[in-house]
Structure formats: C-alpha cells, structure tokens
C-alpha cells in the first residue's frame, strides 16, 4: 500500500498544507492594512460588537503567528536546495534570494507596503552563511535571534508609546491609497518603503530568522516527512502552545484592540499589548504546528484541499494583495477606509478562498504555479 505521508522521494505533504493555512492567516492580518488604514485597524473599523470581535480574533489567532509559520517553512525548504552545500546549489540559492527580492520589491511598490519577501531575501543571505553550521551552533543562533527580537520589540514599542505622534508617519501613503491613481499609490509606497522596511527588519526580522534556523534544523531530520513518527512532539507542542500561547495572545489582543477602540493605538497600554503579542506569538505558532501534526497522524487526508495553494504560495500570497488592493484602493473600487473590520476581513478570506480554488484548478493541469514557474526560470531551474 502506498504511503500517503511520504517516502523520501515524494513531496512532503505537511509543509504544503501548513503553507495553505498560513496564507489564510496572513491575508486576514494584511487585509486591515490593505482596506482600512496604513496602520491597520482604527477606531472606526472596530466600532460595534461584530467588528470589535473580528479584530480581537484576528489579533489573537493570526497577528504575528503565521509569518512565523512561513518563516519556519522557508528554512525547512531551504535545506532541500542546500542539502549538500555544493557550490552550484549555493549559487542557486543566491539566485533565488535575488529573485525573491525582486518579487518583494514589486509587491511592496505596486500592491502592499508590508511585504515580507524583501526581508526573507535579506535574511536568506544570513541563513546561507550559517547553513553549514552544526545543530548546536544553529541552536545558539535561534536563541540569540529570539533574544534580539524581544529586545527590539520592547525598545520600539516603548519609543512608540513615548512618541506616539511619530509612530506612523504614513499619512502621505494613506492619502494616495484613498484617492490616488495606481502610479500615485506606487510612488507613495516607494517613498515609504525605507521606513517600513527598517521597521519590518527590526520587529519581524530577528524572530523570522529564529524560525529560519529552526526550520533548517527540522529539515535535517525530515521532521515533517511523516507526522506519525513524531506524535509525542506534536502533542507537546499542541498542549504547551495552546495552553500558554492562547491566553497570552488573548490578553495582548485585548490590550491592543482596547487601545485602538479608544482612538489611541500607540498609547502605553496599546504598545504594551503589541510587545506582549509579538514576543509570545511563537508559542501559539508552535501550537498550530503541533495541532496540525496530530490531526495528520489521525487523518492523513486532513486539509488536503489546502495543499495546492501551499504548492503555489508565492502566486497566492501576491495574488491576495493584488485582489484586495484593486477592491479597496482609489484606483480600483475605492472602498479603502469605508468598511468595518468584519467586512474587510471577510473580503480577505474570500480572496484566499478564490485563489485556493484557482490553485486547485491550476495544479490539476500544471506542475508549478504561474509565479513559481517564473521563479524557477529566474533561479535556473526550468525542469
């Protein structure tokens, strides 16, 4: 009987399904920045019980968690390119980082300023530098990166609380998204990109790199190849991740959304909630992996419908932003800032559903997604 959950020569199904789930989590977070304001949820968008609850659920279950899942899977997948660390494979990895940087730059300028691919491309160079290190050395990089992440988050949120009037500085971008043409919005995003990129590198970068190194170590052990071989690990991750991570995230979300509803998202209370949320997000992210692993051990076909989107995650990730920007921006249907949190997040979910359905249709006919095919050509792998 053919084993559904992998042989060494088969594509691992666990990572693809995790990516499919992560794409949903990412779009429900990004939707607020694409459809409400350049700073995400605002007081008007969380007015009313349904909108307030939506924002609470997004911040509790999604904000800061799913980019970490993507980061872990990025490191996990990198090992397959760097598996023997030969010069041709290292050069291919460098070309891949260059291609991701270009995709990320286009994404940030034309669709979504909060792109993560540029950060991945930059941190990918550091991952390449440590890819030959032992597990012991990588463990030190993981611990050091987490410590740096917590430090940067505390410092930045403290400065945000101390100088709230300087916290955003994206008024020009906001205006361009509301009334500007496609070119106006692109220019505004380009002008704001250096500031946003520095913020992303400091706030998300260290934690993302910690997830990179964890993924690289996990890949060496083929940790996701057959979930049935690691049942105890999945159980521990699920128990600790949900028992500790969820309460912490609920408290952080309550603080953040409360500050937003009060019209002062960068208050001391709101900043403290943001710091708590980002610093402890990895705990719940680990809980997601553990729960997914347990479900796959019991039901090998669990969430198989998400695998096609996971296999063409670059196409879906950029596609979500393109769809939502055309829905909300002034050069599209022009609903930016006009809907509450519930409607905006529902639109994000709808974009994920539509693109997941497209992924299923596409992967029935082709072996790679449209942008994955372009990425393969750019990295010198057309086969």
N, C-alpha and C positions, 0 to 999 in steps of 0.2 A: 504494500500500500504506500502510495506517495505521501510523504510528509508535507503537510501544508506549511508548517512553520520552519522551513529551511533545511537545506543542505548547504554545504559550504559554497557550492557553485551557483546556488539560486539567490535571487534578490531577496533580502530580508524584508519581511512584511511589517514588522513592528515599527521601524523608523518611518515608513511611508504613512502609516495610519496616525502616528504621532504628529507628523507634519500636517496632515489633513486637519486634525483637531486644532493644532497651533494656528493655522490660517484663520480659523473661526475666531479664536481668542484675540488674535492680532487685529482683525478688522473691527471687532466691537470696541476695542480701545481706540483705534485710529479714527473711527467714524466721528467721534466728537470733535477731533481736530480738523477733520475734513468738512464737517457740516454745521458746527456750532460756533466755534471761535478758534483763533490761532492758539489759544491756551487750553482748549478742550471744553469741558463742561463749564457753564457760567450760571449765575443765579437764576436767570430767566429760564434756562433749559431744564432746571431741576424743580421748577415750580409745580406743585401738585404731587399727590401721593404716588401716582404711577411713574412720573418722571424721576422723582426722588429715589424710589425703589430701584428703578433701572440703573441710575448712576451708582447706587450702593452695590448692586450686583456686579456691575462692570468693574468697579474698583476692587471689590473683594475678590472676585474669582478670576479676573483677567489682567488687570493693570500690573505690569512688571513681571508677570509669570510666563507668558507664552513666548516672549522674545528669548527668555532663558531656555525654554524647550528647544527653540530653533537654534540657539547657540550651542547647546549640548549636541544636537544632531549635526550641526556644522562640523564640530570637532570629530564626531563619530565618523562622518562621511569622509573627512579629510584623510583619515588613516588609510582609506582604500586607494587614494591617489599616492600617498606617501608610504605605502605598505613596505616597500623595500628600500626606500630612501635613496634610490639611484638618481643620478643627475637628470636623466630625461623626465622622470616623474616629478622631481622638484621644480624643473623648468615649467612643466605643465601646470603645476600648482601655482607658480608665479603668474603664468598667463591667465589662469582662472581668476586670481585676485585682481589682476588688471581689468579683466572683463567685468567682474562684479562691481568694481569701482565705477566703470563707465555706465553700467546699468543703474547703479545707485545714484550717480550724478544726474542722469536723465530723469530718473524717478523724482528726485528731490526738487529739480528745477521745474519740471512740467506737471507734476501731479501732487506730491506730498513731501513737504519740507522735512518731516520727521523720519525720512528713510533710514533704514538700518544697514543697508548693503555697503555703504561707504565705510561705516565703522567696521563691518565684518572684513572688508578688503584690507583695511589698515591693520587690524588686529591679526588678520591671517598671516601677515608677514612675520609677526612675532611668533605665531604658532609654528610657522615653518622653521624659525630659528631654534625652537626648543623641541622640535618633533623627534629628534634623535635622543632626547634625554631619557633617563630611566624613569620608571614609575615613581620612585622615591623623589626624584628632582621635580617631576611634574606635580606631585602632591604638594611640594613646597610652593610651586607657582600658584596652585589653586588656593592654598591658604593665604598667601601673600596678596593675591588678587582680590579675594573676598575682604580681607582687612582694608585694602586700599579703597575698595568700593564703599564700604561702610563709612570710612573716614571722609571720602569725598562727598558722600550723600549728606552726612551731618554738617560738614562745612558749608556746602552750597545751600542747603535748606535753612541753615542759621543765617547766612547772608541774605537769603530771600526774605526771611522774616524781619531782619533788621532794616532792609532797604526795599520794601515792597513796591515802591514806585519805579524801581529799576528792574523788577523781576521779569517782566515780559519784553517790552521794547519791540513788539511785533505789530504795532498799530498800522504801519505802512502796509504790511503784508495783509492784515485783516481787511483794510480798505480795498486793496487790489482784488482780493478774493470775492468781495461783495459786488463791486461794480466794474472791475477792470476787464479788459479783453484777455484772451489767452496769453498774448505777449506781455501785457502789463503784469499779469499774475506771475509769469515765468521770471520776469525781471525782478519783481519783489521777492520772490523766493530765492533767487540767486544772491541778492543783496543781503538777505537774512541768513543765508546758509552758513557763513563762517561762525556766527554766534551760536546758531543751533547746533552745528557740528561739534564745537568745543563742549557745549553742554552735554550732548549725547556721549561724547568720548569720556567725559569725566563721570557722568551719572550712570550710564549703561555700560560703558566700555569695560571697566575692571570686572564687573560681575559677569559680563558676556565672556570675557577671556577665561575666567574661572570655569565657566561652563564648557568652553572650548577644550580646556585641558582635561576636564572630567570625561568629556566625550571621547577624546583621543585615547585615554586610558581604558575606557569601556570598550572601545573598538578593538583594542589589542586582545581583549578577552572574548571578543564576539558576544558581548553581554546581551545584545538584543536579538541574536540569531535565533534562539529557541527559548521563548519565555518559560517553558516548562522546566528548564534546567535551573531556574533561579527563583523558585516560588517563595522561599524564605526571605530573599532580598525584597521582592515586590511587596510582601506582606509587611515587612518592617517599614519600608518607605511609605506605604499607604497609611499605616497606623500613625506613625510619627508625623508624617506630612499633613494629614488631615486633623489629627488631634491637637497639634501645636500650631501648625501653619494657618489653619482656617480661623481660629479665634483671634490670632494676631492680626490677620488681614481684615477681619470684620471690624476690629477696633480701629485700625488705621483708616479703613473706608469711612467709618462713622465720623472720624475727626475731619477727614478731607471734605467729604460731602457737606458736613455741617458748616464748615468754613465757606464753602462755595455758596451754599444757600443763604448765608449771612451776607454775601456780597464781598467777602474779604478772603479769597482763597489763599493769599500769601501771608495771612496772619500767623502768629506764633503757633496757634492751635493747628491750623491747616498745614503749616510747614512741618510740624512735628509728626502729623499723620502721614505726610508724604515720606518723611525719612523712615518712619517705622515700616511703612508699606514696602518700600523698595529694599530696605535692609533685610527684611524677613521673607520676601517673596520666594527665594529659592526653596524654602521649607515646603510651601504648598506646591511648587513646581515638582519637587521630588514626590510629593503625594500623588500628583497626576500620573507620573510615570509608574509608580507602584500600583495604582488602581488599574491602569491600562494593562500592565503586565499580568496582574491577577486575572482580569477578565479574559485575556488571551489564553491563559492556561486552562480556563474552564470552557471557553467558547472560542476556538481558533478562528472562526469567521467573524468575530466581533468587530464591528465598524469597518468591515472590508470595503464598504461603499466609499470610505474616505481615502482609500489608497491611491486612486487615480489623481486626485488633487495633490496628494503628497508627492507623487512622482513628477508632477509639473508645478512644483510650489513656486518657482520663480514667475511663471506665467500668471498663476492665480494671485500671488502677492501684488504684483504690479497691476494686474487687471482690476483688483478690488479698488485700488486707489484711483485708477482711470475712470471706473464706473461712478464712484462717489463724487469725484471732482466734477464730472460732467453733470451730475444731478444737482450739486449744491452751488458751484461757483457761478459768478455772474456771466461768464461766457457760455455756460450751459443752461440748465433750467432755472438757476438763480434762487435756490431755496436756502442759501447759506444764512445761518443765524435765525431762521424763521420757524424752525421746528423744535419741539422739546426733545429731551433725552430719549424717551421711548421710541418716537418716530425715527429719530436719527439712527439709533442702534438697530432698530428693526430693518432699516434700509441697508445697514452694513451686513446684517445677517442674510438678507435677501440677495445681496451681491455675492456672498460666499456660496449660497445655495445654487445660484445661477451658474457661477463659474465652476463649482464642483460638478454640476450636471454636464457642463461643457467638457470638463476634464474626462468624465466617464465616456462621453461620446468620442472625444478625440483619441483617447488611449485604446479604444476598440479598433482604431484604424492605423495608428502610428505608434512607434516605439518611444518617441520623445515629444514633449510639449513644444509649441512654437518657439518660445524664447529659450527653452532648453536646447533646441536644435541650433539656434544662433550661438548660444554659449559654447556648445560643443565645437562649432566651427572656429570660434574665436580662441579656443584653447588647444586647437589642433587635433581634435578627436572627432572625426566625421563618421566613423563607423558605428 
